[in-house]
Amino acid sequence: MLDFAVLLALLALIIVVARLAGAAVARIGIPPVVGEIAAGVLLGPSLLGVQLSQDLFPVDQRGFLDVLARVGLVLFMFVVGLELDLSLVRGREKVAVSVSLTSIALPFALGIGLAHLFVSSGATEALKPADAEFWPFALFMGAAMSITAFPVLARILTDRRMHRTETGGLALACAATDDIIAWTLLAVVLAIAGVDAGHGHLPAWAIYLAVPFVAVAVFVVRPALSGLTRAYQRAGELTPTILSVVLVGMLLFSATTEVLGIHYIFGAFLFGAIIPHENAAALRHEILVRLEQISVLLLLPVFFLLSGLKVDIRGLGTEHIVPMLGILAVAIVGKYVGAYVGARLQQVPHWQASSLGLLMNTRGLTELIILNVGLEKGLLSQELFTMMVVMALVTTVMTGPLLSFVYPQRRVARDIAEAERAALGAEAVDRILVLARDGQDNRLPVELAVAALAGARPAEIVLADLTPQGRPLEVGSGLSLDLAEMAAAMERQQVLVHLGEELGVPVRVIAHPSADVEQDLVELVGALAPQGLVAWSDDPSLAAVVAANESPVVVVAAGTTPPAPDAPVVVDWAPGSDGEAAVVHGARVALARGATLALRGEGGRRQAAVRSALEARGVRFADPAADAGPLAAVPLEVGAFGGGAAVRVRAELDAAPVDFGAVPLAAEAVV
């Protein structure tokens, strides 16, 4: 009998334990979903024992929890389909197909062979359910070995910033292709098992209706769903009507595939996959925000718990050690070697192919879903289910540490910088790198960068606006806040792009979250090799970036704002090459702004010679004493600083110099 108070208390306990476990493993670099799955296992008989587990989660309450878990699976599989973006494969079709086919074919074949060993070995006969026919059992084992968890893999790539690298792009393309092939393969296997076992609510032949059903979904329902995009654009938001249509479609598709004898998760996945992608990014995002949170935070932890209640590690004995090792070997070696060989067949470098092999081994939640389907369909025994869950956890946990060895973060940063340099192209002859700062008026550094170019064409300004990456992404973490911050940043950047257009120099923006801003900027400087660098004095990465830079540097004092258009440019005269470089840069700024140049300080004959040369180039000079009033109101002052480090643009004459390392800046370097 249902005790509603007990049920609510159980839900609260499940959520708390799942979140704590996910947060704990995330601290050591393991995907949070692994901790949540493990928490379900620990709440089951594996740790608490059968009796205590039943006392804590009464059997008469589990039926209601099972309903919640199934609804959570429907929502989650819809989200998986919705996040599947075939545009990831564009341009990488050959590698994606090659890696996907080989990384599925090899573990699939090895899984069938392992199933044969389980059946032929008397000691492990119990691993195959007594009621299961051999081929459905063997085919399911092969399919279960072949799965890659696309959602978990995508979040691993995002956490490691690899989604911006060629390797990450290939992994996403391969995983997307793998998802389509593997889920189709699993559907076929379950269809065969359904025919053999007489599952489903219709006659056995009705399962073949799945083929025309998919055709209708793709060629009839999918075009009709484009109306959702138009309705969203008219309303400007996700209305209850639009969301209702989505929910109804998801539920009806799930019900249809369940009735046909396959499984309800395939209907949810299929409906998510056919939601239009063209001009529908905002619509898909809002649907994800509404559905993913409730699915992952409330309903999936229930699924993890119920799965954990079916896992009993205590029930495994010494006779299961060899089968366990066999399962791990087939799963890991089959997936890794298959992906590696598929990549090498397409001339992918060794280290990149190895990274793909490790990434494609990620199984996580997707594997757990499949294993529950197999247990529900009578294709897995209790002992085999337990060992396969252990395999899913091991293969997901090992991905991060092994990937750090094969593809370290320094190489990731370098590849990101190379990808960004390649995206910029090689057309520009002169390139100035500007390090933007949130909270500062970045118009001034852009103006100074234009002035530093001194009319050189073709040229461009590269604006680096990297932001520290927040908390690691997890399944169901949602991206609303991140997208809002990105939208605000894009608005700021667009102002600077328009400013560049007004000044006649294109501004190209490099902006993305970064787990190590300083390292990414250092790698970016190395990849771009700019002809000049403009940065704010309070930039925490400035010291490292200046040390890695070999071009003239302009450092803008924090808080300096663009002066009035007619405000003179003031330069403190200082002997030496840096002082003269400051004068030259100040002259460029004055020319670019159509303003006058004022020199402060006596410099004797050398100053007179520099002034005469600049006047010959059209620079107009002003008396600094006569312009003291306007300068005090809107100063723009240029001077050398830091013992040969750089040219510094500053708001106050007595601003304390900052030593950013010895980077010589000769006058001729900026003339």
N, C-alpha and C positions, 0 to 999 in steps of 0.2 A: 504493500500500500504506500502511496506517495505521501511523504511528509515534506510539505513544501518548505518549511523552515530549515529542515535538514539539507534539502537540495540547495537552497540559497547559500547556506553555510559552506557546503562542499564546493560550490562554484567559487566563492571567495577564497577558500583555501587553495584551490587549484591555480587560480590566477596569481596569487601571492607567490606560491612556490615556483611557478613557471617563470615569473619575472625575475625573482631572485637568482634562480639557476642560470637564466640567460645572461643577466648582468655579470654574474661571477665568471663565467667562461669567456665573456667578451673581454674582460680585463687581461686575459692572457692570449688574446688574438684568435680565439676560436669563435666561429659563427654562433650567435646567441641561440639559434634554433637547435643546435646540438645540446646545449644545456637544458632547454625546455623538453627535448625528447628524453634526455637522461633523467630529468626530474620525474617524468611519468614512470620510467622504469624503476626509480628508487622508491616511489610510492606504492609500487606493486609488490608481489611476493618475493621478488629478487632480493630485496633488503628487509622488508618488514615481515616476511613470511606469509603464508596463505591466510592463516586465521586472523592475524592483526590487520592485514590488508582488507579482509572482508569486514572486519569490525569498523574500520575507518571509512570504507566505502561499501555500504551494505548492498547486497546483491539486488534487493528489490528497488534500489534507487538507480541502478546502472542502466536500466532500460530507458529512463528519461534522459540520462546523460548521453546515451547512445544516439538519441534523436538529435540532441544539440550538436553532437560531434558530426553527425552526417550532414546537417545543415551547414556547419562550418566547412566541411570538405567541399560541398557544392559551391559555396562562396569563394573558397580559396582556389579551386580549380578554374572557376570563371576568371579570377584575377590572373592566374597563370596564363590562360589563353589571351586575356586582354593585354598582358605585357609582352606577348610574343610579337616581335616586330620583324617581319621578313626583309625590311629595308636594311637590316644589319648585314644581310648576306650579299647585298648588292656590291659588285666589284670583287667579291671573294668567293664566287660560286664554286669554282673548281676545288679550292682548298676545303671549303666548308663541306661539300658533298663527299669528297675523298675521305676527310677525317671522320665525318659522321658515319659513313658506310662501314669503314674498317673498324671504327671504335664500337660499333654495334655488332658487326658480323663475328668478330673474333670472340668477345665475351659471350655472345649468344651461342656460338658453336661449343665453346668450352663449358658453358652452363648445361647444355644438353649432355655433353660427355660426363660431367660431374653427376648429373641426375642418373645416368646409366650406371655409374659406379655405386651410387647410393642404393639402387635397386638390386644390382648384382651382388653386392656385399651383404652377407647375412647379418653382420654385426650392425649394419646401418639400415636394415630393411624398414625399421619403424620411422625413418625420416620421411618416407613417402606415405601419405595417408592411405589407409587400406582401401577406401572407396574410390580413390583417384586412378584413372587410367594412366598408363605410362606416358603417352605422347602429350596429353594436356599438361601433365606434371612436368615433363622434361622441357616442353616449349615455354612454360611459365618460368621455370628456373633460368632458361636462357634469356628471356625478356627481362627478368628482374636483375640479372647481371649487367644488362646493357644500358640501364637508365642513367642519365645525367640530370641533376637538379638545376634547371635553368635559373629559378629565382635565387637560390643560394649562391650559385656561381656568379651571377650578376652582382650580387652584393659583396662578394669577396673581391671582385675586380674593382668595384667602386671604392671599397675601404682601402685598397692598396694603390689606388689611382691608376690602375692598369687599363681601365676602360678608355683612357686617352692614348694608349699605345697601340701599335700595330698588332702586337701579341694579344692584347685585350680585345681588340676588334675581331681578330680571327677567332678567339675563344667564344665570344658572343655569337658570331655567325655560325660556328660549328655547333654550339649548344642549341641555337634556335632550330637549325636543320635537324639535329639529333632529336629534339623534342617532337617534331612532326613525325619523323620516321619511327621513333621508339614508341610513342603513344599509339600510332597506327598499328605497329606490330603487336603491342599488348592487346589492343582491341581485337585483332584477328585471333590471337591466342585465346582470349576469353570467349570469343565467339565459338571457336572450335570446342573449347571446354563446355560451353553451354549446350551445344548440339549433342555432344557425347553424353552429358549428364542430364539432359532434359530440363535445364534451367530456363527461367523466363515465364512470363504469363501467357504467352501465345504458343502455338505449335512450333516445333523445332525449326521448320522451314522459314518461320517469320524472321529469324535472325538475319537472313539475307536481305531483308528490307533495309538494313543499315546502310547499304551502298546507295540506293536511291535517296535515302534520307539525307546523307551527307551531300549528295549532288544538289538536292533542293535547297539545303542550307547555304551552299556556296553560291549557286547561280540564281536563286530566287530570293531567299531571305536576306542575304548580304546586301544586294543592291537596294532592297526595300529599306534597310536600316540606315541608308544615307539620309533618310528623312529626319533621323534623330539629330544629325549634324546641323541640318537647316533649322530645325526647331530650336536647338541650343543657341545658334547664332542669332536668331530672332529674339529669343528671350534674354540672351546675355548671361544666363546662369543655368545650372542644372535644376530644372523644375521638378516637382513631385510627379508630374505626368511622365516626363522623360525617364526618370528613375523607375517608375512603375512599369513602363514598357520593358526596360532592361531586366527587371526582376522577373516579370512574367515570362519573357523569352527564355531566361536562364532556367527557370523552374520547369517550363514545358519541355525544353530540350533535354534536361536531366531525366524527367519522367519518361520521355520517349525512349531514350537509350536503355533505361532500366527495364521498361516493358519489353523491348526487343531482345533482352537477355544478355546485353553486354555489361554495362555498369553505368550508374547515374553520373559518375564523375566525368565520363567522356562527353556527355551532353553539355555539361557546364563548360568544359574546356572548349568544345567546338563553338558554342555560342559566344564565348569571350573572344575567340580567335577571329570570328567573322564580323565583329564590331568594326566599323570603318576606321581606317587610320588616316585617310586623306583629309587634311584640313580639320582634324578632329582631336588634336593633341590636348587642348584644354578640356574638351568633353571627357575624354578617356581619363584624364588626371582627376577630374572631380568625381567620376564614378569610382575610381580607385580609392580616393580619400574617404568616400562615404562607406564603401563596403569592406575595404581591406582591414581597417582598424577593428571593427566589430568582429570580423572573422578571426583575425590573428590574436587579438588580445583577450577575447572571451571564449570563442568557440573552439579554436584549434587547441588551446591547452587542455580542453576536455578530451579531444581526440588523442592527445599525447598521453593523458592519464589512462584512458581505456586501452590504448596500445600497450602501455607499460604494465597494466594488469594482466595482459596476456603473455608477457615475457617473464619467464622464471629461470633465471640463470642458475639457481640452486638445483633445478631439475636436470642440468647437464652433468654428465659424469665423465670419467676418464675416456670412455669409449667415444665421446664426442669431440675429443681434442683433434684427432686427424681430420674428421669432416669439417671442423671449424677452420683449421689451417687450409684445407682444400678450398673452402668457400672464399676465404680472404685472398688466397693466391689467384684463383680464377677471376675474382672481381677486380683486384688491383692490377695484376699483370695483363689480363685480357684487355681492360680498358686502356691502360697506359700504352702497351705495345701496339694495340690497334690504332689509337690516335697518333702515336709517334710514326708508325709506318705510313699511315695515310698522309701525314704532313710531309714526310720525307719524299714520298712519291711526287709531290708537287714542288720539290726543291726548297722547302722551308728549312732554314738553318737548324742545326742540331739542337742548340739551346732553346730555340723557340718551339721546336717540335716536342722537346721534353716538357716544356712548360704547359703546352696544350694537353699532353698526356696526363699530367698531374691534375690540371683543372677539370678535365673531363671525368675524372674519378669522383668528383663531388656528387654525392647522392642525397644526403640529408632528408628533408621532409618528403620529397617526392618518392623516394624509395620506401619510406614508411607507409605512405598511402598505398603504394602498389602491394606491399607485403600484407597489409590488412585486407586488401581485395582478394589476394590469394588465399588467405586464411578463411575469409568469408565464403569463398567459392569451393572450399575443400581441397585446394591444391597444395597446401602446406600443412605439415604436422606442427604440433605445438613446439617441439624441440627445434625443428628446422626454422620456424618463425623466429624463435629466440636468437638463433645463430645468425640469421639474416639481418635482424635488427642490430646486432653487435657489429656486423660487417658495415652496415650503413653508417653507424657512428664512427667507426675506425676510419673509413675512407674519407669522410668529411673532415674529421679532426686532422688528419695527416696532410691535407692539402696545403694549409697555410705554412707550416714549418718547412716542408719540402720545397714549396714555391720560393720561400725566402732564400733558400740555398741555391736554387737554380736560377732565380730571377730576382736578385737583391734590389732593395729600394734605390740604391744609387743608379743602377742600370735603368730602373723605371723612370727616375727623374731625367736621365740623359735621353731616353727614348721619347719622353714627353716633349722635351726641348727640341729634339730633332724633328718630331712630327709637326710642331708649331712652326719651326723654321721652314720646313717644306711647304706648309700651308701658305706661308707668306709669299713664297716664290722667290726667284732670283733676279727679278726685273730691276728692283731698286739698286742704284749704285751707291747712294749714301743713305744710311739708316741710323736714326737716333732712337735709343731706347729710353722711355720715360717710365719710371716706377711710380704708379699712382698710389695715393694714400686716402683711405676713407677718413672723412672729417676735415680734409684740406681742400682748398680751392685748386683743383688740378688744371684749371685753365692757364695759370701762370707757367707751370713747367712745359706745357705744350707750346706756349708762345716762345719761351726760351729755347725750346728745341728747334722751332722754325727759324729763330734767329741764328742758332748755331749752324744751321745748314748753309747760311750765307748765300741763298739763291741757287745752290747746287741742285741740278735736276738731271735724271729722275731721282727722286728721293721719297722717303716715307718716314713716318713716326710710328714706332711700335709702342703701344701703351700696355704695360703689364699691370694687370689689376687682379693679383692673386689674393684670395681670402683664406684664412685658416679653416680647415675642414672641421666641422663639429663632431658630434657623437657618431660612432660607426653606424652605418645603415644596417637594418635588419629586416627580416620578413615582416611586413606590416608596420614599418616605422613611419611611413608617410613622408611626403616631401613638401607639404604645404609651406612650412616656414622657410625651407631652403629655397623654394621657388619664389617666395615673396622677396627674400633677400636678393636673389638673382635678378628679379624684375627691377628692384630699386637700383642695383648696380648697373644694369643695362641702360636704365634711364640716364644715370650719370655719364656713362660712357658715350651715349648717343650725343649728348651735348658737346663732348670733346671731338667726336667725329665731325659734327657740323662745324665746329670751330676750325678744324683742319681744312675743311672745304673752303671756308671763308679766307683762310690764310694761304690757300693754294698748295697745301701739302697733305696727301692722304694720311689719315690716322687709322692704323690697323690695331685691333684690340685683341689681347690674349687675356682671357679671364676665366678662371675656374677655381673651385675649392682645392686646397692643397693641405696635405698632412704635414708637409715640411716646406714652408714658403721660402725660407732662406736657401735650401738646397735646390729647389726648383728654379729660383732666380739665378743662382750661380750657374746651373746647367744651361739656362736660357741664354745668359751672356756668352757662354762658351760656344753655343750653337749659332747664335746670331752674329757674333763678332761685330758689334755696332761701331759706327764711326764716332759716336758720342753717347754719353749717359747723363740723364737729368733725374735727380731724386730729391726727396725731402730729407732734411737733416734729422728728423725724428724717426726715420725708417729703421726698424730694428735689424733689418737685413743689410743695411748700407755698408757696414764694414766688410762683410764677406763678399758682397757684390763688387765693391771698389777694388778689393784685393784680386778678384778674378778678372777684372776689366783692364784692358790695355789702351783704351781711348780716353780722350778728355772727359772730365766729369764736371757737371754743374750741380752744386748742392744748394737747394733752396731752404732758407731758414723756415722752420715750422711756424705757421701763422701768417706768413707773408701772403698778401692778396694782390691781385692784379691792380696796378695803379691806374689813375686816369690816363686817357690816351695821350694828353699833351704834357704829362709829367716828365720832367727831365730824368735822365738816367745818370746816377752819380757813381763814380768809380774812385775808390781810394788808391792813390798812386803808391806803389811799393816797388822798391828796386828788385831786379831779378826777373827771370823768365816768367814766373807765375804771376807777378804783378803786371807784366806787360800782356800776358795772356788774358788777365782780367780786363784790362783796358780794351783789348781787341774784342772780347766777348761783349763788353758793355757797348762798344761802338756798333756791333752787329744788332744788339737789341734796340739801340736808338734808331738805327736805320730802318729796322723792321717796323718799329712803332711810329716812325716819322717824328721822333722827338729829338731833343738836343742832348748832348753828352757833357757832363760836368766832371772835371778832374779835381780831386781834393788832395792837397799835399804838394810840397815842392819836389820837383824831380830834376831841376837843372836842365842841362843841355839834352839829356836823353829824353826827358819828357817832352821837351820842345820838338825834338825830331819825330817822336811818335805822333804828337799832335799834328804836326805839319803833314805827315804821311796820311793820316786819317782824314784831314780836311781835304786833301787832294782826291780822296775817294768819296767825297760828298757828305762827310760827317759834320754836323753843325755843333759847335761848342757853345756852352753857356757858362756864365760865371756862377759857381756854386753859392757864393755869398749872396748874390742878387736873388737867387731862387730859393732862399732858405724857407720862405713861407710855404710855397707849394710843396717843397720837398718834405716838410714836417707833416703835411697833411696826408700825402700819398707818396711815400718814399719808395724808390726802387733803386737799391744800392748794390753794387757789384764790387767784390774784392777778393784778393788771394787769401787763403787760409791754410792752416795745418802743415806748415813747413814743406811745401811742394806737393800737397795732396791733390788740390783741385781748385777750380774757380767756385766761389761761393756767392750766391745771391742772398742778400739779407735785408731785414727790415730795419735794423738798428746798427749804427756804426760800432757800438761797443759789444755786439753779440760775441759771446765767447767762442773762439775757434774750437773745432772738434777734430781730433786726429783720427783719420780714417785709413792710415797706412801710407807709405811712401809710394805714390803713383806719380812719377814725374810728368809735368805738363808744360812743355816748352811753348814759347809764344808762336813759333812757326807751326806748331801742331794744330792751332785753331785759326790761323790766318787763311 
